[in-house]
Amino acid sequence: MKATIYKKVSREKLARVLPENLAELLPRIIPEPATAIVFRDKVVSSRIARKAIEHIGTDFGSSLVFAAHDFAPDATELASAHGVVVIAANG
């Protein structure tokens, strides 16, 4: 998994550390503290999303955010089923 993890930070800090094209997609209201995983993969598969969820476990604060250029449809479904906020540059 090629990713950077930001643990238990405020929404304002997330907006500063996310790439600009992803920061502008961050919801205006998000429960804090939040943990964000910013994937460097071009497309995040469900296998990668599952590994990230397992890696973080339950110690992520109030919100868990996945950010990447693109997510495979099954990765988006998996993340959403776990309550993860998904931000994709491709919309």
Number of C-alpha atoms within 10 A of each C-alpha: 12 11 15 13 14 19 17 19 17 15 20 10 12 21 17 10 13 20 14 11 14 20 18 13 16 19 11 9 7 15 11 15 16 20 24 26 22 21 22 15 15 10 15 24 17 18 13 17 23 14 12 19 19 10 10 15 9 10 11 19 14 14 17 27 21 23 25 23 18 21 27 13 12 14 20 22 16 18 22 12 9 12 12 18 17 22 23 18 16 10 10
